[in-house]
Amino acid sequence: MRTVPIQLPETVFSALRKNPEEFVREMRIAASVKWYELGEISQAKAAEIAGLTRAEFINALSRYKVDFMQYTAEELAEELANAD
């Protein structure tokens, strides 16, 4: 795993009432949820980036009010047609 250092103002931790470790964890989850919502990454990749299991990531999606099903009607119809 690669480590990427970022600099943040000390005030962000107190503003969000999180210590640095909690902040970084939540930032990874928030970024993963947003990228998933935008359709840029798969659910499995988003869970990996967030450092969560797939089930935990689905729970995070719920917490952020993001639908866990990111299919268009056409994609869903295609998936169902190929489900044989």
C-alpha positions in Angstrom: 0.0 0.0 0.0 1.3 3.5 -0.8 1.2 6.3 1.7 0.3 9.7 0.5 1.0 12.6 2.9 -1.4 15.5 2.9 -1.3 18.7 4.9 -4.5 19.9 6.6 -5.1 22.8 9.0 -5.2 21.7 12.6 -8.6 23.2 13.0 -10.3 20.6 10.7 -10.0 18.0 13.3 -11.7 20.0 16.1 -14.3 21.3 13.6 -15.4 17.8 12.8 -14.8 16.5 16.3 -12.5 13.8 15.0 -8.9 12.9 15.8 -6.5 12.7 12.8 -6.9 8.9 12.4 -10.8 9.1 12.5 -10.7 12.0 10.0 -8.5 10.1 7.5 -10.7 7.1 7.8 -13.9 9.1 7.2 -12.2 11.0 4.3 -11.4 7.7 2.6 -15.0 6.6 3.0 -16.5 9.9 1.8 -14.2 9.9 -1.3 -15.1 6.3 -2.1 -18.8 7.0 -1.7 -18.7 10.0 -4.0 -16.6 8.3 -6.7 -19.0 5.3 -6.6 -22.0 7.7 -6.8 -20.5 9.4 -9.9 -20.0 6.0 -11.5 -16.2 6.4 -11.6 -15.4 3.2 -9.7 -17.1 -0.1 -8.9 -18.6 -1.0 -5.6 -15.8 -3.5 -4.9 -13.1 -0.9 -5.7 -14.8 1.7 -3.6 -15.0 -0.7 -0.6 -11.3 -1.4 -1.1 -10.3 2.3 -1.2 -12.5 2.9 1.9 -10.8 0.1 3.7 -14.2 -1.6 4.3 -15.8 -4.9 3.5 -18.4 -4.8 0.7 -21.2 -5.1 3.4 -19.7 -2.2 5.4 -19.4 -0.1 2.3 -23.1 -0.7 1.5 -23.9 0.5 5.0 -21.7 3.6 4.4 -23.7 4.3 1.2 -26.9 4.2 3.3 -25.4 6.6 5.8 -24.5 9.0 3.0 -27.9 8.5 1.4 -26.5 7.0 -1.8 -28.3 4.2 -3.5 -26.3 1.0 -3.6 -27.6 0.1 -7.0 -25.9 2.3 -9.6 -27.6 0.9 -12.7 -29.4 2.6 -15.5 -32.7 1.0 -16.5 -30.9 -0.3 -19.6 -28.1 -1.8 -17.6 -30.5 -3.5 -15.2 -32.5 -4.9 -18.1 -29.3 -6.3 -19.6 -28.2 -7.8 -16.3 -31.6 -9.5 -15.9 -31.6 -10.8 -19.4 -28.2 -12.3 -18.9 -29.1 -13.8 -15.5 -29.9 -17.2 -17.0 
